[in-house]
Amino acid sequence: MKGSRKQKSDFKRAPLILVSPNTETKGNEFGDMSTSLSEAYQRAITVAGGLPLTMPGLASREMIAECVRRCDGVLLTGGDDVDPKLYTKKLSPELRKTVTLDHQRDLRELILIDEIFRQRKPVMAVCRGHQVMNVALGGTLVVDIAKQIPGALNHRQMDKKAEVVHEARLTADSLLAKITATQKLGVNSTHHQAVGRVAGPLRVTAASEDGIVEAMELRPEDAGLLPYLMTVQFHPERLAPRYREHQELFDSFIRACARDRDSKL
């Protein structure tokens, strides 16, 4: 009982983090559309001192706005591709075949990002989240790295989800470099799409040796748009249990959420 009371006390002041999940038709109950969220995200948030709360899959703008209002920060997670129609008018049949779509999630997360900026909440974005953030702010994506970037690294190493497979070079004055105290960061890689043209308010803060954008943050002149924004192409939540620098990304995010919440009290 003592341990239980202590845990409740720890979470009483924990920043509430709204987590955007995947939705899929793989539910155990009658095969319904189901909300899907890796426990790795929840674990990394909890270890950092946050309290994760999954956003509903059935979400109207009014519901999303209220979810954002009640939370102290938002985490955008990985998942299927972003619809190319949202950032390009031309797509070859060959590239179209490589895309897996979730139109409802696209709509839900575009509304969510709009509310994040409208309500000025801290945000961290991972993999698909990194990509949809760029699209929402006016950027584009590489639809399929292997087909569009000759000589690129293998960025889709699905059998090594929790392993470092290549390095990312960090921008010296970036938030990511300050958090990790390094110029090179070992990352995992489980994606076939990537950031193409970077959206106006964002700047690249990490890239792999083949030029793939591995992280972004707001440009200094746009830093006032949000209290905190960091997007990463890799999956730090899967590396966090073994690599402290990846857990530190979540630590930094949760601290920012706590600071922003306390400044508004």
Secondary structure, 3 states (H helix, E strand, C coil): CHHHHHHHHHHHCCCEEEEECEEECCCCCCCCCEEECCHHHHHHHHHCCCEEEECCCCCCHHHHHHHHHHCCEEEECCCCECCHHHCCCCCCHHHHCCCCECHHHHHHHHHHHHHHHHHCCCEEEECHHHHHHHHHCCCCEECCHHHHCCCCCCCECHHHCCCCCEEEEECCCCHHHHHHCCCEEEECCECCCEECCCCCCEEEEEEECCCCEEEEEECHHHHHHCCCEEEECCCHHHHCCCCHHHHHHHHHHHHHHHHHHHHCC
